Amino acid sequence: YPRAADPDSNITTIRSPIDEDITVRFKTPPPGTCTTVFPTQKQYTGYVTLPPFKLAPIQQDYFVNTFFWFIEARINPSSAPLTIFLNGGPGSSSMVGLFQEVGPCEAIEIAQGKIGTRARDWGWDRSSNILFIDQPNQVGFSFDKMVNGSLNLLTSAISFSSSGQPTDQPAYILLEGTFASNDARFSANTTEIAAHTVWHMLQAFLISFPQYNPGAKLNSTQSSVVGVNLFTESDKSSLAESYGGKYGPLFATYFESQNSLWRSGRIPKNNTLDIHLTSLGIMQGCIDDLVQGKYYPIFANNNTYGIKTLSLADQQNAANSYINADGCQQQIQACRSAVASADQNNQGDVEAVNQICRSAEDYCEQNVIAPYTTSGRSIYDISQKTPNSFPPSTYMEYLNTAELQKAIGVSINYTESNGAVTKAFQQTGDYERGNQIVQMAYLLSLGVRIALIYGDRDYVCNWLGGEAVSFSIAAQSSAYDPFYTAGYADIVVNQTYVGGTVRQYGNLSFSRIYDAGHLTPAYQPETAFTVFTRVIMGADLSLGEPIDLRVFKSSGDANASHTNETPDSVEPTCWIRNIANTCSDEQKEAIKNGEGHVINGVLYDQPSDWNPPASSVSVEAGYPGTVPPAMTASPIQPTNLNEAPSKTADIPTGVYVASATPSTSQKGESSNISCFALNLPLWIGMFLAVSSIECIN
């Protein structure tokens, strides 16, 4: 690990204009740090710092330094929506989302010993300003206090004493650095507490950067507020903790409850902001085991890939463990009764309640979910065997270079997941405390769009359970009875490719994305971007056409019955910063014995096994302080809102709008055609208006 960064004169520190106790510290990273399509796209990285006791009456006797990375939209950022992106865990960094999924850039090898970034065609900055947040406290680059220590890459253990790590392992395995305290007492231990922290963080960010606050964009040409979009993605952290499905509904509900207090004058209007939510998107959400739990043994053997992972006896045992007396289902119900009785505010400070909920979580994981792991297949992609190294972990090496850390103004080393935070949530049994389905029904009643998006190769938060959640949400209100009879419509991604299928009624939608594992956008970037943009536009998710969401209902088959071809297994790559998930037992043994050679964070048998990147990479990729030659000079701006901008080939902007499903189309796998909206989008109020488009074949 590099030494802590030297003081940076380019860092700006301000006190929040609405709360002097809160500080915002930020800088603009030099060009190439995260390469964007256009050099005009502004970026800010930094911290929002909450002092101790800011979350009172929640017990919080520690500092909260929440790291953020903000990137402007490619086109018209001054009028673009704002999307907040959170990864799950609990304890997983949203840099996963930025670098492996939906951010404007991806980390790539430039040469031996050099990693940089290149622009991502289907990054979500293509249609939105986007804010990535590392939370809860101590996750990713966030911290309570900075402590020098050492990280053992084989065990992921961090030690803060000189005698805490073995000395008989290769030097590249034991890395000295600066970390958060890794004390579970100094972070959130429930989703409720995490929601309070993020609300305070967003208050400070939005008042400090008012130009990106949609609530501040009312003017004479707009009749309504442009809303904030909250999107969450579950993460590859531990077996049953895929937390985007927990965070999203509760965070959004808390934001709206604060808005209600703000409007009624019960919290002061002069030092708080209305965070107006337009949409909540949940990708691969583990939302509620009372609904999703029974689908684990079903999906294990009855998936659209024809893969069977359990014996019939093991499948039946797992199913029985869910419904038996004192089984998973009943234990979850007992947990929720205990919460309702003794910990209504979900503070996690009543040990008797914690024990009941923790036991339910442990039982469900061990007896219903975990039997699948004996199959040797990835819980994140049923088509692949373990270890599964997709998506690449290149970014983890990049974020731990001295150049990068100086560029973004951090003095702490990066870790993808924080085990102390994960353990804190496990100790309160937060996973099974529930109420997310009721919360999403409440959000629908407020007019918030709810989009559930699931790749169909993921086991741990599988799409069968996600579909069941969508029905459970609809069941909360008779106004959504038509959702049950809405049909599945093709998600038309471009002129020749159908990327999935969607059921949509009003503001509620469920999308199954073909041939995608747990981190859906990493597998199907064009499809994920297309669905995302249609969600925030309030459009038909099938074709992208403008619709009246008060009455719109998708039409098509009653069931999402498309079957997939199983892809070949991919030989894994052993990343030394992600040994547990990407390296075989033989490779782990080789690492212990000091065998092999590490180049750009990857273990090779011999140096000659490394393949240099293609020569084109030097044109496409940048690194801190260096802009790639291929970067487009500037976006084309429309002269007025009623006039389409000029057409320029090969500029990745806009979103596809279809008139119908292609007569000859490819479903699933991946598209061989890159289809760009060449007439750039015009932002009008809450919606993205896209003129007719062409595709480059």
C-alpha positions, 0 to 999 in steps of 0.5 A: 500500500502507498503511504498516506497522501500528502496535504493537497492544496486543491482540496476545498473545505467548507461548512455546510450552509445549513448546518455549521457542525457539518463540513464538506471537503472536496476537490476536482480530480485531475483529467484521466482519473476517471476518464469520461466521454467529454472533458467538459464533464465535471467531477468532485470527490470528497467527504461529508463529515458528521461530528459525534452525536449528530444522529441523536437520539441514535447513539453515535459517539464517533465521527462519520466521514462519508466519501462521495464521487460525483460525475456530471451527465454527458449532456446538459448537466445543469438540467439533468436528473440526479441519480444516487447510486448505492451498493449493498453488502452490508459493508460493500463500497459503491466504487464497485458500482462506479468502476465495475458497473455503471460509472463513466469509466472502467479501470484497465491495464495500460502497460506492465505496472500501469493501470488507468481508465477509459470511458464506458459507452453505457455509463449512466452518466449518459443520461444523468448526473450521478453520485456514488456514496461509500456507506455506512461509515468505514466502508470503502474510502469512508472512515471514522478515524484513520489508523495505521495497520496491515492487511492480509490479502489471503484472509482479508484480516486487518491488524493494528499490531505488529504481532498480528500478522504472520511473517512467513508469507510473501511480502505482497500479501501483507500490505501496510496501510491506513484504514478505518478503525474496523471497530463495529461500534463506530458504524451503523448496525441497522439499515434504519441508522444508515438511512439517517446518516445518508440523509444528513450526508445528502443534505450537506451535499445538495446545499453545497452543490446547488447546481445539481440539486433537482429541487432547486431547478424550478423556473418559469419554464418548469411546472414541477420539480425534477426529481432525484433517482435512488438506485441500489445494487446488491453486492458480492459480499457474503452469502445472504447479505445482498443489501441493495434491496434493504437499503433502497426502500427504507432509505427512500421511505425515510427521505419521504418521511423527512420531507413530510416533516419539512412540509409541515414545519416540524423540522426547520425549512431554513436548514433542511432540504426536500429530497424529492424522489422520482424513482427507486430502482433496485437491481438484484435485490434481496428484499424480503425472505418471507417472500423470496426465501422459498424460491432458493430451492426452486431456482436451484433446480428449475431455472431457465438454463436447465441447470440442476444444482441439488439432489432431489433430497437436498432440494426438498430438505431446503424447501422444508426448512423454509416452511417447517414448524420453527423453520425459516418462515416462522423464525422471520415472523418471530423476529418481526413480532419482536421488533414491533414489540420492543424495537420499533425504531430499529435501533438495534439496541435491544439484545433480546430482539437482536438474538431472535432476528440473528437466529432467524437470519442464521437459520435461513442462510444455513438451511435454505440458501446455503445447500446450493453452495455444495454444487460448486457453482457461483452463487452470483452466476449459476452458469459458472463454476467457482471461483468466478472472477467476473467482473474483473477486479482491476479497479481494486489495484487502481484505487490503491495506487498513490497517484489515484489516492492523491488525485481524489484527495484521500489518505486512506487505503481502499478495501472493497468490503468491510467485515466489521460493518457486515458483522455489525448488521449481522449481530442485530439480525437486520436482514430479517427485520423486514417491512421493505414491501410495505415501504415500497407500496407507500412510495408508490402511493406517493407517486414514486416509480418502483423498478425491480431489475433482475439478471436471470443467472443470479442465484443469491437474489434470483429473479423468481423471488424478485418477481414474487416481490413485485406481486407482493408490492402490488397486493398492498393496494387495490389500485395495483390490481391490474399489475397481475394481468399486465403481460410481459413485453420484450425489452427492445434494446436496439434494432436487433436485440431484445435484452429482457422482458418487463411487466409494467403497470403504472409506476411499478415494474419488474424486469428480467434481464437475460444472461446477467448475473448478480452485478447486472450492468457488468453483464449487460451494460447496454440493456441495464442502461436502457432500462435505467434511462427509461425508468427515470424518463417515466417511459414504457420500459419495453420500447422507450416511448412516452406513456401516461403512467396513470393508465399504462399497462404492458401487454404480452405473455403471462409468464417470463418463459424465455429459456437460455443457453448455458455459456461455456465456463470461463477460466478464472483470473486470480486477483490478489486483492480479491483472493477469496472470490477469484482464486482456486485452492491451488492458486491460494496454496501457491500464494502461501508458498510464494510461488507465481508472479504478480503483474498488475494485481493478477497472479501468473505462473510465469511472467511470460503468461501476461499478455500486454494490452492492445496498442489501441488502449494507449489511445483510449485510456487516461490516468491521473493528469493525462487525458487519452487522445481519443477523448471527444472534445466536447458535446454537441449542444442543441440550439433550443429545446425544439430543435434536434442537435447535429448528428455526429457518428460514434458519440455515445449519448442518448437512449434507444427508442423503438417503435416495435419489437424487431421482426428478426431479433436476438434474445439474450447473450449479447448484442453484436450491434452498437446502437447509439442515439445520435440525435442527442437528448434534450432535457425537458422538465422531468423527462428525457425527450429523444428525437428519432435516432439511427444506429451504426451497424 
